[in-house]
Amino acid sequence: MSAADAATKDFDVERLANANGNGKPITFTVGGKKFTVREFVSAEVMGNFGRRQVANFGDTLEAYDAFIKGCILEKEGAAWDKVRVEADPPISVGAIEQILWWLMDVASGRPTEASSSSRRGRVAQTAT
């Protein structure tokens, strides 16, 4: 079959049909507030997180917050900021990391579980 005879592959058909699975909004709750994951998370959200240079713990938290806010509806970003600092009991770094890794799985469309014998490494790199 020649290239001219080959059918055109339309990646949008599959991508749009598989947006967040069955079309129902994906949500998560933390600190008593429900957040909705964007139907489509830009690849740049993950790319920016992976390229982010961190020099200290504050930079790490900023990177986490930027990633999470890139995955939730834009109108919920201020609510994320508020719940992060005002939740009672406070939201731990471990909880934020669990949300972040879960969102990575959801955003990539490839939910996976880490093996019980391994721990995920940090994506953001330490500045030198």
C-alpha positions in Angstrom: 0.0 0.0 0.0 1.4 3.4 -0.9 1.5 6.3 1.4 -1.2 8.0 -0.6 -3.5 4.9 -0.1 -3.0 4.8 3.7 -5.8 6.0 5.9 -5.3 9.2 7.9 -4.9 8.6 11.6 -7.0 11.1 13.6 -5.5 11.3 17.0 -8.1 13.7 18.2 -10.9 11.1 17.8 -9.3 8.8 20.4 -8.0 11.6 22.6 -11.4 13.3 22.8 -13.2 10.0 23.3 -11.0 9.0 26.2 -10.9 12.3 28.0 -11.0 11.3 31.7 -12.4 7.9 30.9 -16.2 7.9 30.9 -16.8 11.6 30.7 -17.7 12.0 34.3 -15.7 14.7 36.2 -12.8 13.4 38.2 -12.7 15.0 41.7 -10.8 14.7 44.9 -11.4 16.1 48.3 -8.8 17.4 50.8 -9.3 19.7 53.8 -13.0 19.4 53.3 -12.9 21.0 49.9 -13.7 19.2 46.6 -11.5 19.9 43.6 -12.3 19.0 40.0 -9.5 17.7 37.7 -9.4 19.5 34.3 -10.8 17.4 31.5 -7.6 18.0 29.6 -4.3 18.7 31.4 -1.7 20.2 29.1 1.5 18.3 28.7 3.3 21.5 29.6 2.0 21.2 33.2 4.0 17.9 33.6 6.9 19.2 31.6 7.2 22.4 33.7 7.1 20.4 36.9 9.8 18.1 35.6 12.1 21.0 34.6 11.5 23.0 37.8 14.7 23.6 39.7 14.4 23.5 43.5 16.9 24.9 45.9 15.0 24.5 49.2 11.8 23.1 50.7 9.8 26.2 49.9 10.7 25.8 46.2 9.5 22.2 46.4 6.1 23.2 47.8 5.8 25.9 45.1 6.5 23.3 42.5 3.9 21.0 44.0 1.3 23.8 44.2 1.9 24.9 40.6 1.5 21.3 39.3 -1.7 20.7 41.3 -3.2 24.0 40.3 -2.3 23.2 36.6 -4.4 20.0 37.0 -7.5 21.4 38.7 -10.1 23.8 37.2 -8.6 27.3 37.0 -11.4 28.8 39.1 -10.4 26.4 42.0 -6.8 27.7 42.2 -7.6 30.2 44.9 -9.5 27.6 46.9 -6.4 25.3 46.7 -4.2 28.1 48.1 -6.6 28.7 50.9 -7.1 25.0 51.9 -3.4 24.4 51.8 -2.7 27.0 54.5 -5.9 26.9 56.5 -7.0 23.3 56.7 -7.5 22.0 60.2 -5.9 19.6 60.7 -3.1 20.9 58.4 -2.4 19.1 55.1 0.9 17.3 55.4 3.6 17.2 52.8 3.0 13.5 52.5 -0.6 14.2 51.7 0.3 16.8 49.1 2.7 14.3 47.5 0.0 11.6 47.4 -2.3 14.1 45.6 0.4 15.1 43.2 1.3 11.5 42.2 -2.4 10.6 41.8 -2.9 13.6 39.6 0.1 12.6 37.4 -1.5 9.2 36.9 -4.9 10.8 36.1 -3.4 13.5 33.8 -1.3 11.0 31.9 -4.2 8.7 31.4 -2.1 5.8 32.7 -3.0 5.1 36.3 -0.3 3.0 37.8 0.6 1.8 41.2 4.2 1.9 42.5 5.5 -1.5 43.4 5.5 -2.1 47.1 9.3 -2.4 47.1 9.9 1.0 45.6 9.3 4.6 46.4 8.8 7.2 43.7 11.7 9.5 43.2 11.4 13.3 43.2 10.7 14.8 39.8 11.8 18.3 40.5 15.6 18.7 40.4 17.7 20.3 43.0 19.5 23.4 41.8 23.3 23.2 41.8 
